[in-house]
Amino acid sequence: MKNDRSFDTISSKFSKNIYGTNKGKIREAVLKRDLTEGVPWLGINTSMRILDVGGGQGQLALFLAAQGHHVTLIDISKEMLDVAMSNATQQNLQQNLTTVHGALQSIPDLALGQFDLVLCHAVLEWVVEQQKALTILKSCMQRDGLLSLMYYNRDAQRFANLVYGNFDYVQNDLKVKKKVSLNPNQPLDPKDVAAWLNDLNLSVLAKTGVRCINDYLRDPKKAENQFNELLAMELKFNRQDAYASLGRYTHLLCTAFNDNE
């Protein structure tokens, strides 16, 4: 039986190989831009309730806590949570952050209540029962709440490997015998995600591709030598239809519609 992935023993490696890279910097910048522009109450001087599911070391949680909101950060990795709270203390934000050690699937048993904004970024591709996970996320939303969902895009993974000439890998349905430690286990098909969201009466307000350009650079050195220019181009084009679907990750901002629950 497959198990959901935890990073409890490799938090330092995760920090270096994900958050500390240009890829991670692009991801963080895109999410902060999308949330700032897409969540109307972020800039208002009032405290809202936010749930960050699988938020790891708390980069986005602390960004939101710094704006006066209370963030509940739940993660399956105790090591990640310890780093998040340490960072919160250093920034004098500990009063705005609550950490909960647990898996996404444990949320229904935790009585956390409902939230104005639910974040779930780069989590579903590590989860076995993805559709059920989305149902749990929906249950955490206030009736007029928002869901910020970012997932690993299977279509973009396939396209990148076609561009790289990895035809055997594509022919084998993107499956390998030996998994790479930080490569997502179960990339999501955008068509499946759209159908699941529709079943849950969740409407997509905005769609962004994350790393629409970086992952296709012919000269990867440009990501290092011209990072500011690269980031500017990512932010300029990644919400346009022609490019958004090419993002290695897809970020959706969703809200409920016609909800008669």
NORVEN-V139793 format. One record per pair of residues at least 12 apart in sequence whose C-alpha atoms are under 10 Angstrom apart, sorted by sequence separation. I is the first residue (numbers start at 1). J is the second residue. D is the distance in whole Angstrom. If there is no record, write none. Layout:
i->I j->J d->D
i->I j->J d->D
This chain:
i->61 j->73 d->7
i->73 j->85 d->10
i->85 j->97 d->8
i->100 j->112 d->10
i->137 j->149 d->10
i->158 j->170 d->6
i->238 j->250 d->10
i->239 j->251 d->10
i->58 j->71 d->10
i->60 j->73 d->10
i->84 j->97 d->9
i->85 j->98 d->8
i->134 j->147 d->10
i->157 j->170 d->9
i->158 j->171 d->10
i->161 j->174 d->9
i->174 j->187 d->10
i->214 j->227 d->9
i->217 j->230 d->10
i->234 j->247 d->10
i->50 j->64 d->8
i->84 j->98 d->10
i->85 j->99 d->7
i->120 j->134 d->9
i->50 j->65 d->9
i->58 j->73 d->7
i->84 j->99 d->8
i->134 j->149 d->9
i->158 j->173 d->9
i->48 j->64 d->10
i->49 j->65 d->10
i->57 j->73 d->9
i->58 j->74 d->10
i->104 j->120 d->10
i->158 j->174 d->7
i->214 j->230 d->7
i->48 j->65 d->10
i->55 j->72 d->10
i->56 j->73 d->8
i->58 j->75 d->10
i->81 j->98 d->10
i->82 j->99 d->9
i->120 j->137 d->8
i->157 j->174 d->8
i->213 j->230 d->8
i->214 j->231 d->9
i->47 j->65 d->9
i->55 j->73 d->6
i->56 j->74 d->8
i->57 j->75 d->9
i->81 j->99 d->6
i->119 j->137 d->9
i->213 j->231 d->9
i->48 j->67 d->10
i->50 j->69 d->7
i->51 j->70 d->9
i->52 j->71 d->7
i->53 j->72 d->8
i->54 j->73 d->7
i->55 j->74 d->7
i->56 j->75 d->6
i->81 j->100 d->8
i->82 j->101 d->10
i->104 j->123 d->9
i->118 j->137 d->7
i->211 j->230 d->10
i->214 j->233 d->10
i->47 j->67 d->8
i->48 j->68 d->8
i->49 j->69 d->6
i->50 j->70 d->6
i->51 j->71 d->6
i->52 j->72 d->6
i->53 j->73 d->6
i->54 j->74 d->6
i->55 j->75 d->6
i->56 j->76 d->8
i->57 j->77 d->9
i->81 j->101 d->7
i->104 j->124 d->10
i->118 j->138 d->9
i->154 j->174 d->9
i->211 j->231 d->9
i->213 j->233 d->8
i->214 j->234 d->8
i->46 j->67 d->9
i->47 j->68 d->6
i->48 j->69 d->5
i->49 j->70 d->5
i->50 j->71 d->5
i->51 j->72 d->5
i->52 j->73 d->5
i->53 j->74 d->5
i->54 j->75 d->4
i->55 j->76 d->10
i->56 j->77 d->7
i->57 j->78 d->10
i->78 j->99 d->9
i->80 j->101 d->10
i->212 j->233 d->9
i->213 j->234 d->6
i->42 j->64 d->8
i->45 j->67 d->8
i->46 j->68 d->7
i->47 j->69 d->4
i->48 j->70 d->6
i->49 j->71 d->6
i->50 j->72 d->6
i->51 j->73 d->6
i->52 j->74 d->6
i->53 j->75 d->6
i->54 j->76 d->7
i->55 j->77 d->10
i->56 j->78 d->9
i->57 j->79 d->9
i->58 j->80 d->8
i->62 j->84 d->8
i->66 j->88 d->9
i->78 j->100 d->9
i->79 j->101 d->10
i->105 j->127 d->9
i->118 j->140 d->7
i->212 j->234 d->7
i->44 j->67 d->9
i->45 j->68 d->7
i->46 j->69 d->7
i->47 j->70 d->7
i->48 j->71 d->8
i->49 j->72 d->8
i->50 j->73 d->8
i->51 j->74 d->8
i->52 j->75 d->8
i->53 j->76 d->9
i->54 j->77 d->8
i->56 j->79 d->9
i->57 j->80 d->5
i->58 j->81 d->8
i->61 j->84 d->9
i->62 j->85 d->9
i->65 j->88 d->9
i->70 j->93 d->10
i->71 j->94 d->10
i->77 j->100 d->10
i->78 j->101 d->6
i->104 j->127 d->9
i->114 j->137 d->10
i->117 j->140 d->9
i->118 j->141 d->7
i->211 j->234 d->7
i->212 j->235 d->9
i->43 j->67 d->7
i->44 j->68 d->9
i->45 j->69 d->9
i->47 j->71 d->10
i->56 j->80 d->5
i->57 j->81 d->6
i->58 j->82 d->10
i->70 j->94 d->10
i->71 j->95 d->10
i->72 j->96 d->8
i->73 j->97 d->7
i->74 j->98 d->8
i->75 j->99 d->8
i->76 j->100 d->9
i->77 j->101 d->7
i->78 j->102 d->8
i->103 j->127 d->10
i->105 j->129 d->9
i->114 j->138 d->9
i->115 j->139 d->9
i->116 j->140 d->9
i->117 j->141 d->7
i->118 j->142 d->9
i->210 j->234 d->8
i->211 j->235 d->9
i->213 j->237 d->9
i->35 j->60 d->10
i->42 j->67 d->7
i->43 j->68 d->9
i->55 j->80 d->9
i->56 j->81 d->6
i->57 j->82 d->8
i->58 j->83 d->8
i->59 j->84 d->8
i->62 j->87 d->8
i->63 j->88 d->10
i->66 j->91 d->9
i->68 j->93 d->9
i->70 j->95 d->8
i->71 j->96 d->6
i->72 j->97 d->6
i->73 j->98 d->6
i->74 j->99 d->6
i->75 j->100 d->7
i->76 j->101 d->6
i->77 j->102 d->8
i->114 j->139 d->7
i->115 j->140 d->6
i->116 j->141 d->6
i->117 j->142 d->8
i->124 j->149 d->9
i->125 j->150 d->10
i->126 j->151 d->10
i->209 j->234 d->9
i->210 j->235 d->9
i->212 j->237 d->8
i->213 j->238 d->9
i->42 j->68 d->9
i->54 j->80 d->9
i->55 j->81 d->9
i->56 j->82 d->9
i->57 j->83 d->6
i->58 j->84 d->5
i->62 j->88 d->7
i->66 j->92 d->9
i->67 j->93 d->10
i->70 j->96 d->5
i->71 j->97 d->5
i->72 j->98 d->5
i->73 j->99 d->5
i->74 j->100 d->5
i->75 j->101 d->5
i->76 j->102 d->5
i->77 j->103 d->8
i->107 j->133 d->10
i->113 j->139 d->9
i->114 j->140 d->5
i->115 j->141 d->5
i->116 j->142 d->6
i->123 j->149 d->9
i->124 j->150 d->8
i->125 j->151 d->6
i->126 j->152 d->9
i->209 j->235 d->9
i->212 j->238 d->6
i->32 j->59 d->10
i->42 j->69 d->8
i->54 j->81 d->10
i->56 j->83 d->8
i->57 j->84 d->4
i->58 j->85 d->8
i->61 j->88 d->9
i->66 j->93 d->7
i->68 j->95 d->10
i->69 j->96 d->7
i->70 j->97 d->6
i->71 j->98 d->6
i->72 j->99 d->6
i->73 j->100 d->6
i->74 j->101 d->6
i->75 j->102 d->5
i->76 j->103 d->5
i->105 j->132 d->9
i->113 j->140 d->7
i->114 j->141 d->5
i->115 j->142 d->5
i->116 j->143 d->8
i->117 j->144 d->9
i->118 j->145 d->8
i->119 j->146 d->9
i->120 j->147 d->8
i->121 j->148 d->7
i->122 j->149 d->8
i->123 j->150 d->8
i->124 j->151 d->6
i->125 j->152 d->6
i->208 j->235 d->9
i->211 j->238 d->8
i->212 j->239 d->10
i->32 j->60 d->7
i->36 j->64 d->10
i->56 j->84 d->7
i->57 j->85 d->8
i->58 j->86 d->10
i->59 j->87 d->9
i->65 j->93 d->7
i->68 j->96 d->7
i->69 j->97 d->9
i->70 j->98 d->8
i->71 j->99 d->8
i->72 j->100 d->7
i->73 j->101 d->9
i->74 j->102 d->6
i->75 j->103 d->6
i->76 j->104 d->8
i->105 j->133 d->7
i->108 j->136 d->7
i->112 j->140 d->8
i->113 j->141 d->9
i->114 j->142 d->5
i->115 j->143 d->9
i->116 j->144 d->7
i->117 j->145 d->6
i->118 j->146 d->6
i->119 j->147 d->6
i->120 j->148 d->6
i->121 j->149 d->6
i->122 j->150 d->6
i->123 j->151 d->7
i->124 j->152 d->8
i->125 j->153 d->9
i->209 j->237 d->9
i->210 j->238 d->7
i->31 j->60 d->8
i->35 j->64 d->9
i->55 j->84 d->9
i->57 j->86 d->9
i->58 j->87 d->8
i->59 j->88 d->10
i->62 j->91 d->9
i->65 j->94 d->9
i->67 j->96 d->10
i->73 j->102 d->10
i->74 j->103 d->7
i->75 j->104 d->7
i->76 j->105 d->10
i->104 j->133 d->7
i->107 j->136 d->7
i->108 j->137 d->10
i->111 j->140 d->10
i->113 j->142 d->9
i->114 j->143 d->9
i->115 j->144 d->9
i->116 j->145 d->4
i->117 j->146 d->5
i->118 j->147 d->5
i->119 j->148 d->5
i->120 j->149 d->5
i->121 j->150 d->4
i->122 j->151 d->5
i->123 j->152 d->9
i->125 j->154 d->10
i->208 j->237 d->9
i->209 j->238 d->5
i->210 j->239 d->9
i->57 j->87 d->8
i->58 j->88 d->8
i->63 j->93 d->10
i->65 j->95 d->9
i->66 j->96 d->8
i->74 j->104 d->8
i->76 j->106 d->10
i->104 j->134 d->10
i->106 j->136 d->9
i->107 j->137 d->9
i->115 j->145 d->7
i->116 j->146 d->6
i->117 j->147 d->6
i->118 j->148 d->6
i->119 j->149 d->6
i->120 j->150 d->6
i->121 j->151 d->6
i->122 j->152 d->7
i->157 j->187 d->8
i->208 j->238 d->6
i->209 j->239 d->6
i->212 j->242 d->10
i->213 j->243 d->8
i->216 j->246 d->9
i->28 j->59 d->8
i->29 j->60 d->10
i->32 j->63 d->8
i->57 j->88 d->10
i->62 j->93 d->7
i->65 j->96 d->6
i->66 j->97 d->10
i->105 j->136 d->7
i->108 j->139 d->8
i->114 j->145 d->9
i->115 j->146 d->8
i->116 j->147 d->9
i->117 j->148 d->7
i->118 j->149 d->8
i->119 j->150 d->8
i->120 j->151 d->8
i->121 j->152 d->9
i->152 j->183 d->10
i->156 j->187 d->10
i->157 j->188 d->10
i->207 j->238 d->9
i->208 j->239 d->5
i->209 j->240 d->9
i->212 j->243 d->6
i->215 j->246 d->9
i->216 j->247 d->10
i->28 j->60 d->8
i->32 j->64 d->9
i->62 j->94 d->9
i->64 j->96 d->9
i->65 j->97 d->7
i->74 j->106 d->10
i->104 j->136 d->8
i->105 j->137 d->10
i->107 j->139 d->9
i->108 j->140 d->9
i->115 j->147 d->10
i->152 j->184 d->7
i->154 j->186 d->8
i->155 j->187 d->9
i->207 j->239 d->6
i->208 j->240 d->8
i->209 j->241 d->9
i->211 j->243 d->10
i->212 j->244 d->7
i->215 j->247 d->8
i->216 j->248 d->10
i->64 j->97 d->10
i->74 j->107 d->9
i->104 j->137 d->8
i->107 j->140 d->9
i->151 j->184 d->10
i->152 j->185 d->10
i->153 j->186 d->10
i->154 j->187 d->5
i->155 j->188 d->8
i->156 j->189 d->10
i->206 j->239 d->8
i->207 j->240 d->9
i->208 j->241 d->9
i->209 j->242 d->10
i->210 j->243 d->10
i->211 j->244 d->9
i->212 j->245 d->8
i->213 j->246 d->8
i->214 j->247 d->9
i->215 j->248 d->7
i->62 j->96 d->8
i->152 j->186 d->8
i->153 j->187 d->6
i->154 j->188 d->5
i->155 j->189 d->7
i->156 j->190 d->10
i->207 j->241 d->9
i->209 j->243 d->7
i->210 j->244 d->8
i->212 j->246 d->5
i->213 j->247 d->8
i->214 j->248 d->9
i->61 j->96 d->9
i->62 j->97 d->8
i->151 j->186 d->10
i->152 j->187 d->5
i->153 j->188 d->6
i->154 j->189 d->5
i->155 j->190 d->7
i->208 j->243 d->9
i->209 j->244 d->4
i->210 j->245 d->9
i->211 j->246 d->8
i->212 j->247 d->4
i->213 j->248 d->9
i->61 j->97 d->8
i->151 j->187 d->8
i->152 j->188 d->6
i->153 j->189 d->6
i->154 j->190 d->7
i->155 j->191 d->10
i->208 j->244 d->5
i->209 j->245 d->6
i->210 j->246 d->8
i->211 j->247 d->5
i->212 j->248 d->7
i->61 j->98 d->10
i->151 j->188 d->7
i->152 j->189 d->9
i->153 j->190 d->7
i->207 j->244 d->7
i->208 j->245 d->8
i->209 j->246 d->6
i->210 j->247 d->5
i->211 j->248 d->6
i->212 j->249 d->8
i->19 j->57 d->9
i->151 j->189 d->9
i->152 j->190 d->9
i->207 j->245 d->9
i->208 j->246 d->10
i->209 j->247 d->4
i->210 j->248 d->6
i->211 j->249 d->7
i->212 j->250 d->10
i->58 j->97 d->9
i->151 j->190 d->9
i->208 j->247 d->8
i->209 j->248 d->7
i->210 j->249 d->5
i->211 j->250 d->9
i->19 j->59 d->9
i->72 j->112 d->9
i->153 j->193 d->10
i->209 j->249 d->6
i->210 j->250 d->6
i->15 j->56 d->9
i->58 j->99 d->10
i->208 j->249 d->9
i->209 j->250 d->5
i->210 j->251 d->7
i->14 j->56 d->10
i->15 j->57 d->8
i->151 j->193 d->9
i->208 j->250 d->6
i->209 j->251 d->6
i->14 j->57 d->10
i->72 j->115 d->9
i->207 j->250 d->7
i->208 j->251 d->5
i->209 j->252 d->9
i->55 j->99 d->10
i->71 j->115 d->9
i->207 j->251 d->6
i->208 j->252 d->7
i->11 j->56 d->9
i->206 j->251 d->8
i->207 j->252 d->5
i->208 j->253 d->9
i->11 j->57 d->8
i->71 j->117 d->9
i->72 j->118 d->10
i->73 j->119 d->9
i->206 j->252 d->6
i->207 j->253 d->7
i->49 j->96 d->10
i->50 j->97 d->10
i->51 j->98 d->10
i->52 j->99 d->10
i->53 j->100 d->10
i->54 j->101 d->10
i->71 j->118 d->10
i->205 j->252 d->7
i->206 j->253 d->5
i->207 j->254 d->9
i->6 j->54 d->10
i->8 j->56 d->10
i->54 j->102 d->9
i->75 j->123 d->10
i->204 j->252 d->6
i->205 j->253 d->6
i->206 j->254 d->7
i->7 j->56 d->9
i->47 j->96 d->9
i->53 j->102 d->10
i->54 j->103 d->8
i->203 j->252 d->10
i->204 j->253 d->6
i->205 j->254 d->5
i->53 j->103 d->8
i->54 j->104 d->7
i->203 j->253 d->8
i->204 j->254 d->4
i->205 j->255 d->7
i->53 j->104 d->7
i->202 j->253 d->10
i->203 j->254 d->5
i->204 j->255 d->7
i->205 j->256 d->10
i->164 j->216 d->9
i->202 j->254 d->6
i->203 j->255 d->5
i->204 j->256 d->9
i->156 j->209 d->10
i->163 j->216 d->8
i->201 j->254 d->10
i->202 j->255 d->5
i->203 j->256 d->6
i->204 j->257 d->10
i->53 j->107 d->9
i->164 j->218 d->10
i->201 j->255 d->8
i->202 j->256 d->4
i->203 j->257 d->6
i->147 j->202 d->9
i->156 j->211 d->10
i->160 j->215 d->7
i->161 j->216 d->10
i->190 j->245 d->9
i->201 j->256 d->6
i->202 j->257 d->6
i->203 j->258 d->10
i->130 j->186 d->9
i->146 j->202 d->9
i->147 j->203 d->10
i->148 j->204 d->10
i->153 j->209 d->9
i->156 j->212 d->9
i->160 j->216 d->7
i->200 j->256 d->8
i->201 j->257 d->6
i->202 j->258 d->9
i->126 j->183 d->9
i->127 j->184 d->9
i->128 j->185 d->9
i->146 j->203 d->10
i->147 j->204 d->9
i->150 j->207 d->10
i->153 j->210 d->10
i->159 j->216 d->10
i->197 j->254 d->9
i->200 j->257 d->9
i->201 j->258 d->7
i->202 j->259 d->9
i->61 j->119 d->9
i->125 j->183 d->9
i->126 j->184 d->6
i->127 j->185 d->8
i->128 j->186 d->8
i->130 j->188 d->9
i->146 j->204 d->10
i->147 j->205 d->10
i->148 j->206 d->10
i->149 j->207 d->10
i->150 j->208 d->9
i->152 j->210 d->9
i->157 j->215 d->10
i->197 j->255 d->10
i->198 j->256 d->10
i->201 j->259 d->6
i->60 j->119 d->9
i->125 j->184 d->6
i->126 j->185 d->6
i->127 j->186 d->7
i->134 j->193 d->9
i->138 j->197 d->9
i->146 j->205 d->9
i->150 j->209 d->9
i->151 j->210 d->10
i->156 j->215 d->10
i->197 j->256 d->9
i->198 j->257 d->9
i->200 j->259 d->9
i->201 j->260 d->9
i->124 j->184 d->9
i->125 j->185 d->6
i->126 j->186 d->6
i->127 j->187 d->10
i->150 j->210 d->9
i->190 j->250 d->8
i->51 j->112 d->9
i->60 j->121 d->10
i->123 j->184 d->9
i->124 j->185 d->9
i->125 j->186 d->5
i->126 j->187 d->8
i->131 j->192 d->9
i->135 j->196 d->9
i->139 j->200 d->10
i->187 j->248 d->10
i->188 j->249 d->10
i->51 j->113 d->10
i->122 j->184 d->9
i->124 j->186 d->8
i->125 j->187 d->5
i->130 j->192 d->10
i->131 j->193 d->8
i->134 j->196 d->8
i->135 j->197 d->9
i->138 j->200 d->7
i->187 j->249 d->9
i->188 j->250 d->10
i->51 j->114 d->9
i->52 j->115 d->10
i->124 j->187 d->8
i->125 j->188 d->6
i->130 j->193 d->9
i->134 j->197 d->8
i->138 j->201 d->9
i->49 j->113 d->10
i->50 j->114 d->9
i->51 j->115 d->6
i->55 j->119 d->8
i->124 j->188 d->8
i->131 j->195 d->10
i->132 j->196 d->9
i->135 j->199 d->9
i->138 j->202 d->8
i->15 j->80 d->9
i->49 j->114 d->8
i->50 j->115 d->5
i->51 j->116 d->8
i->52 j->117 d->8
i->53 j->118 d->7
i->54 j->119 d->8
i->55 j->120 d->7
i->56 j->121 d->10
i->122 j->187 d->10
i->131 j->196 d->6
i->135 j->200 d->7
i->11 j->77 d->8
i->14 j->80 d->9
i->49 j->115 d->5
i->50 j->116 d->6
i->51 j->117 d->6
i->52 j->118 d->6
i->53 j->119 d->6
i->54 j->120 d->7
i->55 j->121 d->7
i->130 j->196 d->9
i->131 j->197 d->9
i->134 j->200 d->8
i->8 j->75 d->10
i->10 j->77 d->10
i->11 j->78 d->9
i->12 j->79 d->9
i->48 j->115 d->8
i->49 j->116 d->5
i->50 j->117 d->5
i->51 j->118 d->5
i->52 j->119 d->5
i->53 j->120 d->5
i->54 j->121 d->7
i->55 j->122 d->9
i->56 j->123 d->10
i->7 j->75 d->10
i->8 j->76 d->8
i->9 j->77 d->8
i->11 j->79 d->6
i->12 j->80 d->9
i->48 j->116 d->6
i->49 j->117 d->7
i->50 j->118 d->6
i->51 j->119 d->6
i->52 j->120 d->6
i->53 j->121 d->8
i->54 j->122 d->8
i->55 j->123 d->9
i->131 j->199 d->10
i->6 j->75 d->9
i->7 j->76 d->8
i->8 j->77 d->4
i->9 j->78 d->9
i->10 j->79 d->9
i->11 j->80 d->6
i->48 j->117 d->8
i->49 j->118 d->9
i->50 j->119 d->8
i->51 j->120 d->9
i->52 j->121 d->8
i->53 j->122 d->10
i->54 j->123 d->6
i->131 j->200 d->10
i->6 j->76 d->6
i->7 j->77 d->6
i->8 j->78 d->6
i->9 j->79 d->7
i->10 j->80 d->9
i->11 j->81 d->10
i->53 j->123 d->8
i->54 j->124 d->9
i->5 j->76 d->9
i->6 j->77 d->6
i->7 j->78 d->9
i->8 j->79 d->6
i->9 j->80 d->9
i->12 j->83 d->10
i->4 j->76 d->9
i->5 j->77 d->10
i->6 j->78 d->10
i->7 j->79 d->8
i->8 j->80 d->7
i->11 j->83 d->9
i->7 j->80 d->8
i->8 j->81 d->10
i->6 j->80 d->10
i->41 j->116 d->10
i->39 j->116 d->10
i->39 j->117 d->9
i->53 j->137 d->8
i->51 j->137 d->9
i->160 j->246 d->9
i->159 j->246 d->8
i->160 j->247 d->10
i->156 j->244 d->10
i->158 j->246 d->10
i->160 j->248 d->8
i->51 j->140 d->8
i->156 j->245 d->7
i->157 j->246 d->9
i->159 j->248 d->10
i->31 j->121 d->9
i->50 j->140 d->10
i->51 j->141 d->9
i->155 j->245 d->8
i->156 j->246 d->5
i->157 j->247 d->9
i->158 j->248 d->10
i->50 j->141 d->9
i->155 j->246 d->8
i->156 j->247 d->6
i->157 j->248 d->6
i->153 j->245 d->8
i->154 j->246 d->10
i->155 j->247 d->9
i->156 j->248 d->5
i->157 j->249 d->9
i->49 j->142 d->10
i->153 j->246 d->8
i->154 j->247 d->10
i->155 j->248 d->8
i->156 j->249 d->8
i->27 j->121 d->10
i->153 j->247 d->7
i->154 j->248 d->8
i->155 j->249 d->10
i->156 j->250 d->9
i->50 j->145 d->10
i->152 j->247 d->9
i->153 j->248 d->6
i->154 j->249 d->9
i->49 j->145 d->10
i->50 j->146 d->10
i->51 j->147 d->10
i->52 j->148 d->9
i->152 j->248 d->6
i->153 j->249 d->5
i->154 j->250 d->10
i->6 j->103 d->9
i->151 j->248 d->9
i->152 j->249 d->5
i->153 j->250 d->6
i->5 j->103 d->10
i->151 j->249 d->5
i->152 j->250 d->7
i->153 j->251 d->10
i->4 j->103 d->9
i->150 j->249 d->6
i->151 j->250 d->6
i->152 j->251 d->9
i->4 j->104 d->10
i->150 j->250 d->5
i->151 j->251 d->7
i->4 j->105 d->10
i->149 j->250 d->8
i->150 j->251 d->4
i->151 j->252 d->9
i->149 j->251 d->6
i->150 j->252 d->6
i->148 j->251 d->7
i->149 j->252 d->5
i->150 j->253 d->9
i->148 j->252 d->6
i->149 j->253 d->6
i->147 j->252 d->8
i->148 j->253 d->5
i->149 j->254 d->8
i->39 j->145 d->10
i->147 j->253 d->6
i->148 j->254 d->6
i->39 j->146 d->8
i->146 j->253 d->7
i->147 j->254 d->5
i->148 j->255 d->9
i->38 j->146 d->10
i->146 j->254 d->6
i->147 j->255 d->6
i->39 j->148 d->10
i->145 j->254 d->9
i->146 j->255 d->5
i->147 j->256 d->9
i->38 j->148 d->10
i->145 j->255 d->6
i->146 j->256 d->8
i->144 j->255 d->7
i->145 j->256 d->7
i->143 j->255 d->9
i->144 j->256 d->7
i->35 j->148 d->8
i->142 j->255 d->10
i->143 j->256 d->7
i->144 j->257 d->9
i->34 j->148 d->9
i->141 j->255 d->9
i->142 j->256 d->9
i->143 j->257 d->9
i->141 j->256 d->9
i->144 j->259 d->10
i->138 j->254 d->10
i->143 j->259 d->8
i->31 j->148 d->9
i->138 j->255 d->9
i->143 j->260 d->10
i->5 j->123 d->9
i->138 j->256 d->9
i->143 j->261 d->9
i->4 j->123 d->10
i->31 j->150 d->9
i->4 j->124 d->9
i->5 j->125 d->9
i->6 j->126 d->8
i->4 j->125 d->9
i->5 j->126 d->5
i->6 j->127 d->10
i->4 j->126 d->6
i->5 j->127 d->7
i->3 j->126 d->9
i->4 j->127 d->5
i->5 j->128 d->9
i->27 j->150 d->10
i->3 j->127 d->8
i->4 j->128 d->6
i->2 j->127 d->9
i->3 j->128 d->7
i->4 j->129 d->9
i->2 j->128 d->7
i->3 j->129 d->10
i->1 j->128 d->10
i->2 j->129 d->10
i->122 j->249 d->8
i->121 j->249 d->9
i->122 j->250 d->9
i->121 j->250 d->10
i->122 j->251 d->9
i->121 j->251 d->8
i->120 j->251 d->10
i->121 j->252 d->10
i->119 j->253 d->9
i->118 j->253 d->10
i->117 j->253 d->10
i->118 j->254 d->10
i->117 j->254 d->10
i->117 j->255 d->10
i->18 j->182 d->9
i->17 j->182 d->8
i->14 j->181 d->10
i->38 j->205 d->8
i->14 j->182 d->8
i->38 j->206 d->8
i->13 j->182 d->9
i->10 j->181 d->10
i->10 j->182 d->10
i->34 j->206 d->9
i->34 j->207 d->9
i->7 j->181 d->10
i->34 j->208 d->8
i->7 j->182 d->9
i->5 j->182 d->10
i->31 j->208 d->9
i->30 j->208 d->8
i->5 j->184 d->9
i->30 j->209 d->9
i->31 j->210 d->9
i->5 j->185 d->8
i->30 j->210 d->7
i->4 j->185 d->9
i->29 j->210 d->10
i->30 j->211 d->9
i->27 j->209 d->10
i->28 j->210 d->9
i->27 j->210 d->6
i->26 j->210 d->7
i->27 j->211 d->7
i->26 j->211 d->7
i->23 j->210 d->9
i->24 j->211 d->10
i->23 j->211 d->7
i->26 j->214 d->9
i->23 j->214 d->8
i->22 j->214 d->9
i->23 j->215 d->9
i->23 j->223 d->9
i->22 j->223 d->7
i->26 j->227 d->9
i->30 j->231 d->9
i->34 j->235 d->10
i->22 j->224 d->7
i->25 j->227 d->10
i->26 j->228 d->10
i->29 j->231 d->8
i->33 j->235 d->8
i->21 j->224 d->10
i->26 j->230 d->9
i->27 j->231 d->10
i->30 j->234 d->8
i->22 j->227 d->8
i->26 j->231 d->6
i->29 j->234 d->10
i->30 j->235 d->7
i->34 j->239 d->10
i->25 j->231 d->9
i->26 j->232 d->10
i->29 j->235 d->8
i->27 j->234 d->10
i->22 j->230 d->10
i->23 j->231 d->10
i->26 j->234 d->8
i->30 j->238 d->9
i->22 j->231 d->9
i->26 j->235 d->9
i->39 j->253 d->9
i->38 j->253 d->8
i->38 j->254 d->10
i->34 j->251 d->9
i->34 j->252 d->9
i->35 j->253 d->8
i->34 j->253 d->8
i->31 j->251 d->8
i->30 j->251 d->9
i->31 j->252 d->10
i->27 j->249 d->9
i->27 j->251 d->10
